[in-house]
Amino acid sequence: MIKSYFTIAWRNMKRNQAFAIINILGLTIGVTVCTMIFLFVRNEFTFDRFHEQGKNIYRLVRSFDENGSEKRVPWLSPPFATALPIDFSGEVKKATRVWPGNALVAFGSISFNEKKVLKADSDFFTFFSFPLVAGNPATALSNPGSIVLTESTARKYFGDQDPLGKIIELDKNLPLAVTGIAKDIPANSHLDFDLVVPLSNYTVTDESENWFFNCLFTYVLLREGTDPSSLESKFPSFVQKHMGQLLERIGLKVNLSLTPLSDIYFEPGGPPDPSRHGNKTLAYIFIAIALLILLIACVNFINLSTIKAIERSKEVGLRKVMGAIKSHLAGQFISESVLTVLISSLVSLGLVKLLNPLYARLLGYPLDIPWNTWHLYAFFAGIILVVGLLAGSYPAFFISGFSPVQALKGKLRLGKGGSMFRQALVTLQFGISILLVIGVVVISSQLKYMKTKELGYNMEHVVSIRVDGNNDIYRGRRQFKENLQNNTAIKEVSLMSGEPGGFHDSQTFQVEGTDDRTWSLRTQFADFEYIETLGLKMIAGRDFSASFKTDTTNSVLINRTAAATLGYTPDQAIGKWIQNTIRDNSRRRIIGVVEDFNFLSLKDKVEPLVISPNEDNRVALIALKSGNIKLGMNAIEREYRKLAPDYPFEYSFLDQRFDELYRKDIQQQALMTIFSALSIFVASLGLYGLASFTTAKRTKEIGIRKVLGASINGIFQLLSKDFIKPVLFAFCIVSPIGWWIMNRWLANFAYHIDIAWWMFALSGFIAVCIALLTVSSQAIRAAVENPINSLRDD
């Protein structure tokens, strides 16, 4: 029986090829989008779940009050990992530390500036489940002179040679022997690395008593049966025991908490955390988009199958006369639906494989298609059964309910109720499409706003060079700066702890006139040229100056927000003393106030900032003179190579940081644009099929109207208005929904656009134009048709 159902279904598809192609194409797009989003969501929600001990691994996080709001930071000092297993021996089995960074790797005459280097404790490969294809996980890092490479890194360095035992040099002073080769890190790991080096090689291990040298991640492995909440309740006494006196002196209260390994990915990221981080809300949005596009494709199938039913009425009537019961007929038409979805799914599999490289570029990381796991096939089986049954059920039972007498006489008509149902389905399709277009318009406008918004500092022709990951440049950074300042193509040079958009640490301060309260303020450690290099505006007091010998040790600048936070106007703040309770042993004076500038992201409000002269230099910013860009860049590269000939010359322009800061938002815009275009295309396919059917059914009516004097334009308007009405109705329904959703999205940005009326008007205009273009070919063809041809049979 089932075999005959599918045999007949196949014959019907071959007989109605245009109808079948529209259905298969629409469903193929829907299933392809669904599958690609399934791969993305599967990757997002399986982060770090491959570790064998993962359910008992947690990352320690410290939190503190930052002027009324909680600040959570994953960076901890080295002593935590040593003290936790001792103080909580019954709960903590062991702890390990990881310090992400970069390093110059050299062997022979070849060198690479590697960005994904982990300095880790010797138990790293037994603590986590990063499998080694060569070497022993238990001993690979036990010797300080060892190093572990990933497979792709080993191939890059040594080709087809056996890498084990090869000697490579880190940062020109640390020879290491390759003792292990790890499999390439999967895309769903928050830790990403190309090399792992024993942490014991670095001075961090000498800071065993420094509880404020916060530079690394600390992970703990809890014993089976340990309640994380119960352990967290004991952390306050742990903090008091080891850090109490120091915290009291600096006026800071620190809390500790545990983040499950599988939840780390969805924690907020940002500099200086190089780990991979995601957005759970975005994943849910993508799931909704996938279901909506698939729904559009299903609506196409339902609509076209229902209107096609009239053409098959005699077939149904004949089957009923021959003894077919309702369930048999329903089974036949559901089989056709399942077959259509099956064909679409098979085509989708090929498209997913073909489009995966492009998709990976849009996402920014590769996505593995799990061909060898049951998840993918279960997903497709679910799609085929659920979509096949849902999309086929209404047409199947609608058709099987025909009266055999009426069907054989050919007197069946789709009544007013059926017409309203089809109109409702078209409204649903275009409502979803318009909603996605509104999203694209708003996101694009917000990104344009962020790219063009005045940030309060000069970004044009400013070059950024990291100096902290390059030992040669770091040691010669002052000479590097002086040489560039003497060049006529260079406007100014400044050394600082973090460039705009980069890392600005929060530290605690006490300030004159604030009742001994401790304030958490962002810090920038910079030289005297910082203000001029960035073109910041002084609004009170003065800038740092070499004319004042005490500026190096006794002076700071603050921004307008810092002055307001402390309860002062800019002028009132001048001369007040301020002390960094962590770094300074003495008070400094506020000598100047700068206008606010967005030194973080536009997702964050401008925070209070203290600018202090300090040798903590990690970045060099070089402002080039207009018209001398090429000469300036040549000078920078020349001076760089003089000091660091073994390091690759790497730089970026400050205005290029936009793409880096808002990479995920840009990717989101690109994907939303693609998805909205596909949704409109699929909806248009259904509208085209519906227009073809409607035009064919009204051929004689159109002929009569033309004989009675109707113009071509009048006929075109007559046929078009029935399809434009549901599009306009959809626009009216989804506009307030789109306004609400996009306002929620914009709330993620401290600085954002206001949603304007034209964004909705543009979205509606696009939808109406596409609908008109879709039905115009059918409407025009019917309007210009010779009425004699359509009336010849009567």
N, C-alpha and C positions, 0 to 999 in steps of 0.2 A: 504493500500500500504506500509506504513512505517513498519507496523507490519510484513508483509511478508518479507521485506528487512532484518529485524533483525533476523527473523526465519531462512532464508536461510544463513545469515551470521554465525549464530551459528552452523548450520550443516556443513558449510565449515570449520570452525575452528576445529570441532571435527574430520573431515575427514583428515585434514592436521595438526595433533597435533604438530609435531616437528617444523614446520614453525610457528605455533601459539605461541608455548612456547618461541621460540627465540624472536619473536616480543613483547610478553607480558613481558618477563623478562627484555628486554632492555628498554621498555617504563616504566616499574615499577621502575627501578633504576632511570631513568631520572626524573619521576614525584616525586619520593621520595626525591631525592636531591633537586629538585625545591621547594617542599613543606617545607622541613626543612630550606632551605635558606629563603623562604618566611616568616617563623615564626621568624627567626633571624632578617631579614630586617624590618618586621612589628614592632618588639620590639624596634629596633634601632630608627626608625623614629616616634615612638609614645611616646618617653620619655617625661614625665611630662605633657602630654596632658590630663590627667584625672582630673586635678584641675579645679573646677568650675570657678574660677576667673583667670585661667591661662593666658588668652590672655592679661590681664592687669598687670601681675606680671613680674617684672624685677629684676635681681640681679645687684647691683652696683659694678663696677669694677674700680680700680684705675690703672693708667698707668703712666710710667715715662721713661725718656730717660736713657738707660743703655749703655753708651759709643757708641752712634750712632744708636742703635736699640731700638725699643719700647718694654718695659716689661709690661705685663698685669698681675695684681694680684687681686684675688677676696677678699682678706682679708682686712677688714677695722676696724677702731677703733669704740668704742661704741657711741660716740657723733653723728655720721652721722645719725643714725636712729631717734635720738631725734630732730635734727635740720632740716632735710629735710621736714617733714610735716609742720613745722612752716614757713620756708622760702619759700616753694612752696605749700602753702595751696590750691591754685587753681588747681594744677596738681597732687600732691601726696596726696592720700586719707589717707594712713597710711604706716608705715614701721615696719618691724620686724627683729629680729636678731637671728642667729643660730650659736652656737659654738660647732663643733664636737669634741669629745674626747673619753676618756675611764675612767673607774672607777671600784673600788672594790665594789661589791655588797655582802652584808652579811645579813643573818637572821638565828638566832639560831646558829648551828654549821656549817652551809653551807655557802660557799663563792664562788663567780665567779668574774673573772677579765674580765669585759665586754668591748669589743672594739668598740661597736656601741652605744655611748651615745651622745645624743644631749642636750645641755643646751640652752633653747629657751625662748623667751618672752612669756608672758601669753596668747597672742592671736594666738599662733602657730596653733592650731587646727581649728580656724575660718579663719585664713589667707590662709592656705593650706587645701586641701581636702583629708586628711588622716582620714577616718571615724572611729569613736569609736563604738565598739559593747557594751560598758558599760561606763557610765559616761557622763558628759555634756561637749561638746567641748568648750563652752564659759567659763566654770569655772574650768575645770580639772587642769589647771596650775596657777590659780589665787592665790592660797595659796603657799607661799615658801616651806611649808612642804609637798608638794604633789609630786607625780611621776606617769607617765603613762607608761605602759608596752605594748608591742605587745602581740598578742594571744599566739604565740609560746613561748615567754619568760615567760609569766604567767604560761603556762603549765609546763615549765621547773622548775620553782620555786615552784609552789603550786599544781601541778597535777590537780585533778578534783575539788579541793576546790575553793570556791568563793574568788578571789584575792582582791576584793574591800575592803579597810579598813586595809588590812594587812600592817604591818610595816616592812620596810627593811632599811638597813643602808648603806650609801654610804661613801666609804673611811674612815670607822671607826669613823666618827665624825658627820655624817649628817643623822639623822633619818627622813624617809619620809613615808607617807601613800599613798598607791595605790588609786588613784582617777579616773583612767580611763584605759580602755583596747582598744588598737587600733588594727584594722585589720593588719595582716602581710603586710609589705611593698611590693608593686609589684616590679617585676624585672625591670620595665621601669620607675623608679624614681631615679633621681640623688642623692637625699637624702635617705640615708639608715640608719635605726636605730632600736634598740631593746628597748631602754628606752629614755624617754624625761623628763628632770628635769628643774624646773624653773630657769632661768638665774639669777634671783634676789638673789639666794643663793651664788653667786660667786663674788669675789672682782672686777670683771670686771665692775660691775655697779658703783663702787666707782671711776672708772677712767673716770668719765663723762666729764672731761675737757682735757683728754689726747688724742689728735688727732693722736698720733703716736703709740698707743697701739693696733696695727693691729693684731687681733686674731680671728675675727669672720666674718661670711657672713652677709650682709645687703640686704634685699629684700624690694622692694617698690611696693605698689599697686597703680597704676595710676587711676585717675578718668576717666570715660567714655569720649571718644572723645579727650583725651590728645595725642598730637603728641610727641612721645619719642625724636625725633630729635630736636624739638623745645625746649624741656626741657633740653636736653644735651647742647644746645647752651648757657644756663644760668649757667651752672656749673662752668665755670671759675671765675665768680664773687662770687659764693658761696665759692669756694676754697680760693680766695683772702680774703674774709671777715673773715673766720674762721681760716685759716692756713697761710695766706700770710706772716706775720712777721716771723713766725717760719721757713717756707720754704725758705725765703730769707736768713735767718741766716745760714741755713745748705747748701744752694746752690742747692736746689732740686726743680724741677718743676713737679707738679702732675696734671694729667688730670683725669676726671671722665667720665664714659660712662655707658650705660645701656645694659645689655644682656637679651633678652627675655627668659623667663623661659624655653620655649621649645628648645632653642638653647644652653643652658648651657652644656648639655651632650656632645656636639660635640666641646666644647672648650678644648684646651690642658689641661691635668691634670698633676699629679706628686706631689711629696711631697712638702708641708705638706697637700695638699688637699686630704681628704679621700673620696671625692664624686666619684660616678661612672662617667667615661668618656669613650667616644667611638671615632671611627675614621670613618668619613663619606666616605672617599675614600675606605676603606676596605669594607664597605657595598656595594658600587657600584661594587667593584671587585667581591664580592660574587654573586651579581645579574648577572653579566656577565658570571660567571662560571656556574650558574644554567641554564641560557639560552643556553650556549654552550653544556652542557651535554645533555640537552633536545633535542638540535638540532642533536647531534650524534644519539640519539635514533630514532628521526624522519627519519634521513638519512637511518638507518637500515631498517625501515619499507618501505620507498620508494624503496630502492634497492631491497629488498627481494620480495616485492609485484610486482615490475616490472618484475623481472626474473621469478616469479611464473606465470606470465600472460600467458606464452607460454603453460603451462600445462593446462590452462583453456580456451585455444583458441576455442576448439570445443564447450565448453559450451556457450561461447559468440556468436559463429556463429549460433548455434542452436536457441538461444534466439532471435537473429536478424531475422532469418528466420520465427520464430513464431510471429514476429511483434513488438518486443521490440525496442523502439527508444533509441537514444544515451543517453538522459537525464535519462531514467529509468536505463540503465546499469550503468551510472555514479553514480546514487543514490544508487544502490546496493553495489557498491564497496566502496563508501564513508561510507555507513552504517557499513560495515565490519571494516573499519578503526575506526569509532567512537566507535563501540562495543569493539574493542581491547583496545582503550584508556580508556574506561569506566571500563573494568575489571582491567586494570593496576592501575587505580586511586583508585579503591576499595581496592586492595591489598596494595597500597601505604599508605592508611589511617591506616591500621593495622600496617604496618611497622613503620610509624611515631610514633604511640603510643608506640610501643615496644622499639624503639630506642631512644626515647626522654630522658630517664635518662642518657644514655651514651653521647648523644649530649650535654646535660646540663653540664656534667663533662668536656667535651672538651672546651665548651665556658666559663666555670667558674661561671655560674649562671643558675638558672632554667628558662625554657621557658614554659609558659602556652599555651596549645593548645586551641584556642578559639572555643570550640564545640558549645557554646551557642550564637555565633554571626554569622552574615551573611557573614563576610569577608572570612572565610575559605571555605564555600560552594560556594560562588561566584568565589573564586580562582579556585576551582576544576571544576566548570562548565565552566569557561573560558579555563582551560587546556583541558578539554574534547572536547569542540567545536573547539577551535583554532587548537590544535594539530591534532585532528581527521580530520578536514577539510584540513589543510595544508599537513599533511602526506598522506592523502588519495586522494587528488585532482589529482596529477600527475598520479599515477597508474590507477585511475578511468577513466580519460579521455584518457589515453594511451590505456587501454584495450577496452574501448567502441568504439574506433576508428578503430578496426580491420575490415577488409573486411570479410563478412560472408563466401564467397566462399573459400578464402584462408584459413580461420580459420577451416572450415569443412574438407578441404583437409589435414589439419595438416602441411601446408607449411610455416607457420609463423616463422620468425627468428628475433632475436634481432640483428639489423644491427650494422655497425661500429659506427653510431651516438649513439646508445643505449649503446654500450660497452664503448665509451668515457665518456658518462654521468655517468655510474656506476663507472668508474675509478675516475672521478672528485669527486664523493660522498665519495669514500674511501679516497681520498686525503684530503678532508675536515675533515672527521672523525679523521684521524690520525694526521692531522695538529693541530687540537684542543688538542688532547691528548699529543702530543709532546710539545706543548706550555705549558701545565700544568706541564709536567715533568721537563721542563727547569726551571719553577718557583720553583718547589720543590728542585731541585738541588742547585739553587742559594741561596734560603732562608736557606737551611740546611748548606751550606758552610758559609754563613754569621753568623749564630748562632754559628757554631763551632769556627769561627774566634773570635767572641766576648767572647766566653767561655775560649779560650786559649790565648787571647791577654794579653801581659804584661801590667798591668794597672799602674805600677809605685809604688805600695805599696804592702805590705805583706798581703795576704788574708788567707794563710794556717794556720789552727789551731788558728784562732782569733775568740773569742766569743763576740757577741754583746748582751747587756742587756739594755733595756729601764729603766731609773731611774726617768723620769719625770712623769710617770703615776702611781707611787707607792710612796705614802707619806712617808712610813717607810724607804724605801731604799733611797729616796731623802734626807731625813733629816740625814741619817747616811751614805751618799755616801762616805765621806772622810774616815770614819772608815772602810767601806766596802773595799775601795781601799787599805788602809794600811794593813789590815789583809791579803789580797790576795798577796800583794807585799812581804810579809814575808814568803809566802809558796814556798817551793822548786820546786813545779811543775809549778809555774807561772813564765813566762819570764818577763812580764811587764803589767801594767794596766794604762789606761788613761781615764779621764773623759772629755767629749766634748759636743758641742752643736748638732752635727750631724755626723753620721758615713758615710763613702764613699757610695755614691748611695742614701743618705738621703738628708735631707733639709739643704741647705746652703743659708742663707738669703743674699740679696743684700743690702748694705748700702752705704752711701755717704762718701767720703773722700776728704780731701785736702792734697796735697803732695808738699813738697819742690821742687822749681824749675819748677813748671808747670803752672805759671802765674795765680795763684788763681783759676784755673779751678777746678770744682768739678767732682770727678770720682765715678762711681758706680762700686763697687767691691764686690765680694762674700766674706763672712766672715765665719770664723770658730773660735769659742771660746773654748779654750782647755787649759789643764794643761801642765806642763813641760815635761810630758812623752809621749806626742802625737807623736812626730817624731820617737822615738824609738819603740813605740808600733806598728806603721804602717810600720816601716822600711823605712822611707823616706830618700832620699839622699840630704844632704846639698851640694850646689855647690858654695856657697859664704858665708862668715861670720861664725856665730856660732849658735848653738841651744840655747834654753832657759836653764838657769842653776840656781839652788838654790844658787850658789856661788855669784851671782849678785843680791843683794837685790832689785834693781830697776827694774828687769825684769818683775815683776808682774804688775807694773803700767806704766812703761815707754818704753816697748819694744814690737815689733811685728816681725813676720816672713812673708815673701811673697813668692809666687812661681815665677818661671821663666817668665811665661806669664804676671804676674802683673808687673814685672820689665820692660819687653819689652813694655807693654801697656803704662807705665808711661814715656817711652823714655830713659830708663837706661839699661846698661848691668848689670848682677848680681853684679859684683864688684862695679860698680858706685852707685848702690842703697844702699849699706851699709852706714849707718850713716845718711841717709836722714830722715827728720822728716815727719810724717804722722799723720793725725788726723781724727778720726771718728766723723763727724759733728753731728751725732745723739746721740752717747753714751758718748763720751769723752769730758771733759772740758779742757783738756790740750793735748799737742802734745806728740807722742811717737816716738821712733827711730827704724828704720829698722835695726835689728842686724844680720839677716841671710836671705838667699834665698834658697829655696828648689827646687829640680828638679820637673818639672810638673808631676802630677799624675791625673788620671781620677777620680775625687771626685764626679762627677755627673754620667751621663750615656754615653755610647759610641755613643748615638745619638747626643750628644752635644760635641762641641769642649771644650778643657780645657780652663776654664775662669780664669781671674785674681782672686787670692785668698789672703786674709789677715788673718793670724793666730794670735789671740790675747789671752793672758792669761785672763781668766774671769771665774766667778762662774756660768755662764749660762750653767749648765750641764744637758743634757737630755739623754745621752747615756754613758755607760761604755763599753770600748773595752778591752778585756783581752786576751793577747797573751800567749798561752800555750807552754811549752817546748815539743819538739818532743820526743816521747816515753813515755810521762807522761800524755797523753790525759785523760785517765780514772781518774787518781789521781787528775788531775787539775779540771776536771768537778765535781768530788765529793767535792773538796775544795770550788769551787764556790757555789755549791748548799748549802753546810753546812753554809757558811758565809751569804748567802742570807737568809736562813731560820732563822738564829739567829736574823737578823734585821727585817725581814718581815715574821713572821710565818703564818700570815693570808692570804698572797698573794700567788697565784700559782707561781711556779718557771718557768719562761718563758725566753727562750733565742733562739738565732739562731747563726749559724756560718756565718762569713762574706762572705765566698765563696758561701753560699746558696742564697745570695741576687740576684744572677744571674737570677734564676727562677722567683723571685719576680719582678725585674726590667724589664725583657723582657717577662713577662707572656703572653701578647697579641701576641707577635711575635712567641712564642713557640706554642700557640694555633693556630695561622695562619698557621704555618708549618704543624702541625698535620692535620688540616682540608684540606690543599692543597694536602697533601700526599694521604689522603683518596679520595678526589675528582679526583685526577689524576689517581689513581688506578681504580676507578669506570669508568672513561671515557675510559680508555684503555680496560677494561673488556667489556663495552658495544660495543665499536668499534670492538673488537675481536669477539663478538657474530655475528655481521653483516658479518664480514670477513669469519667466519666459515660457515655461511649459504651460502654466495656467493661462497666459495670454494666448498661446497657440490654440488651446482647446476652446477658449471662450470665443475667439475670433471665428474658428471653424463652425461652432454651433450657431453663430449669429450671421452666417454668410448670406442667407436669404433675406434676413431683416435688413442687412446693409444694402443689398441689391435693391430692395423695395424703396428704401430711403433715398438712394441715389436716383432712381427713376422718378421719384417725387420731387427731386431738385436739391437734395442735400449736397453740400460742397465737400471736397476732400478734407478741408480743415475741420468742418463740422463732424465728419465721421471720425477723424483722428481724436477730436476732443471727446466724443461720445465713448469711444473705446478706452481712452486713457484715464478718464476721471474715475472709473470704477476701481482702477488699480492705485490711483494716487490717494484716494480717500483713506484706505487703511494705513498707508505710510504716514499721512498727516496725523491720523488718530494715534498711531504708535508714537510719533514725536511728542504729542501732547501728554501721553501717559508717562513716558520714560524721562522727560526733561526734569521734573522734580526729583526723580530717583537719582538721575545722574548728578544733579546739583548736590544732593546729600552725600553721595558716595565720594565725589571728588573733593568736597569740603573736608571730609574725613581724611583723605589722602594728603591734602595740603596742610593739614594740622601737624604733619611730620616736620614741617619746615617753619623755623622761627620767622623767616622772611619769605613771603610768598605773594603771588598775585591775588587779586580779587576776581572771582568768577564773574564774567561779563555776559550780557545778553547775546552778544555777537557769536560767542562760542557755541551756544545752542542753535542760533540761527544758521551758522555755517554747517553744523552737523545735520540739521534738517534739510538744508539746501542740497548738500551732497547726496543725502538719501533720496530726495525727490528727483534730482537730476539722474541718478543711476536708475531709479525706477522708470522714469520716462524713456531713457535710452534703451532699457531692457524691453519695454513693450512697444516702442516706436516702430521697430521693424515689422512686427505683426500688424500693428494698427495701420501703418502706411500701406502695407501690401494689400490689406483688405479695402482701404479707402480708394486705392487706384485701380482695383480689380474691375473689369468690365461687368456691369450688373447682369448682362445677358447670360454670362456663364453661370452665375449663381442661381438664376431663375429659370434656366433651361428645362429643368426636370418638372417644373410645375405647369 
